[in-house]
Amino acid sequence: MCKGLTSLPTCCLERAKELKAWLGSILHKSNWNLPYCKMGKNKPSLEECLQWKESFEKLLSSKYGLYAFSAFLVSEFSEENIAFYVACEDYRSTKSLAKLPAKAQKIYDEFIGSNAPREINIDHETRDITKEHMLAPSPSCFDLAQHKIYMLMAKDCYPRFLRSPAYRELVCQAKPSTKATKQPWQDKKV
């Protein structure tokens, strides 16, 4: 055992072992049923799955696509990116201006601040600009940071998702649309 690990409290070591076992069980499953997705028995159609290849925007605009991509990012230990993106979308759509400061602070503390538990990977300039915007939160105060994360996901994570066994499995398991599965005799009126 590594010398540094022996100095950790037993509870930390036990928790680390639990996490390792839990992550291992997720990553080593041959059948990728997307445990983090709320797809349930409803599965996307084959056509919908194939549309996700057309653009990153189509993937994110699909409920199932967003679930599948989120689960993929969990498997890559980068789920903070999609969580930040979704939080920004929710924030921007906030109707009550009185709620903006509290929501902005929550997003900043969770994703951008120096001790953020789910810190996103943005450059110092973007971080500083976003911090400055926090002085007077507006619906657009996270736009720059969100754009940086969007581009990171679009250029890096999205292509890997499309090449992943997870995506291929989804396409294989996708249900054909009812239009495609109709038999010729079902179209005729009796």
N, C-alpha and C positions, 0 to 999 in steps of 0.2 A: 504494500500500500504506500502511496505517496506520503512523504514526511509531513507535508503541509496539511493533509486531510486528518491526520491523527490529532491535531490540535483543535479541530472543530468540535462543538458540542454534539453529543450523540443524537439529539433531535434533528439537527441539520443533516447529519449523515443519513439518518433514516428517511427524512423527507426527500433527500437527493436520490436515494435508492428507489423510493416510491415513484418519483417523477421519471426516472430512467426507465423503470419497468412499464409505466403507463405510456410513455412516448414510444418505447420499443414495440409495444403491442399495437399501437396505431400505425407505425411506420412499416411494420413487417406483415401487415395483413395483405394477403394476395387479392382478396376481393374488396375493392375500394367502394364501400357503400356510403361514403361521406358521413361519418358519424356526427359531424357538427352541423350538417345541413338539416333543415326542417322540411325536407322533401316528402318524407313519409311514403305513402303508397303512390302519391302523385309524382310522376316522373315527367321530365320534359320530353317533348316529342323529338324525334330524330332531326326534323327540320330545324327546330329551335337550337339544338346542340350544334348543328352544322353552321347556323347563322353566327354563332360565337366566333367562328374562325374569320368571319368577314371583317370585324373590327373590335377593338377593345371596348368601344362605346356600346356596341350591341351586347357584348358579354355583360357589362355592368348594368345595362338597362333591363336585362332579363332577371326576374326574381330567382329562378333556378341557377342561372349563370353566376349571379352574385354569390349565392350559397356555395356553389361548386368552387368558385375561385377563392372564396374565403377559406374553405376547407383546405384547399391546396396551399394557401399561404400559411395556414397553421402547420401543415406538414413541413414547411420550409422555415419555420420559426420567424416569419415576417408578417404575421397577421396584424401587427400594429399599423401597417400601411393602409390596408383596406378599412380598418376600424377608424383611423383618422379621416380618411376620405369620406366615409359614410357620416361620421360626426360633423364634418364640415358641411356636407349637403343638408343635414338636418338643421344645423345652425343657420345656414343661409336662408332656409325656408321659415324661420321663426317669424311669426306675425307681430308679436308683442315686442316693441323696442325696449320695454322695461326688463324683459327677460334676457336680453342680449349680454349684458355684463357678466351675469352669473354663469351663463352657458359658455361664454368665451373663456372665462377663468377656468372653468372645469376642463375644457378642451386643452387649454394652454398647460395646465398643471399635469394632465394625463399624458400629453404627447410631446410637448415642446420645452417645458421648463427644465432647469438644470438637474432636478431630481425626479424627472418624469418616469413613472413606472413602465410606460410603454413608449419610450422616446423614439421618435422617428428620425431618420437619417437625412438631415438637411444641413446645408452649409451655414456658416456663421452669419453671413450677410442676411440670408433669408430669416434666420432665427432673430437677428437684431431688428429687422424691419417688422417682423411679426410682434415682437415684444413692444416696439414703439406703437404699433396699432392697438395694443391692449390698453393704452392710456385712454382711448375713446373708442371702445368697440363698436364696429359697424358691421352690417351683414357681409361686407367684403374683407374683413380684417385678416382672414386666413387664406385668401385667394392665392397669394404667391406661394405659400407653403403647400397648399393643396395641389397647385399646379405642378410643383416640383415632385411631389409624391406620385401624382397621376402619371407624369412622364416616366418616372422610375419604374412604376408598375407596367406601363405600356411597353417600354423598351426592353425590360429585363424579365419581369415575372410572367407577363402575359405570353410571350413566345414559349417560355419553359412550360407553362400550363398546357398550351396546345400540343406540346410534344410529350406530355406526361402520360404515364399509364393511367392516371386518374381520369383524364379527359377521354382517352381511348376507351376505357371501361364504361364511362357514361354514354358514349356514342353507341357502344355495343348493347348496352342495357336499355337505351332509350326506346320508348314505345313509338311505333310508327303512327302517324296521324290517322284518324279514322278515314279521311279521304283516300289515303294511300292503301289502306287495307280493304276497302270496299271491293267486292267482287263485281264483275260486269253485270251479272243478273240482278244485283241489288239496286241498280240505277233505274231499272225499268218499272214503270207504274203498272200495277195489276188492275 
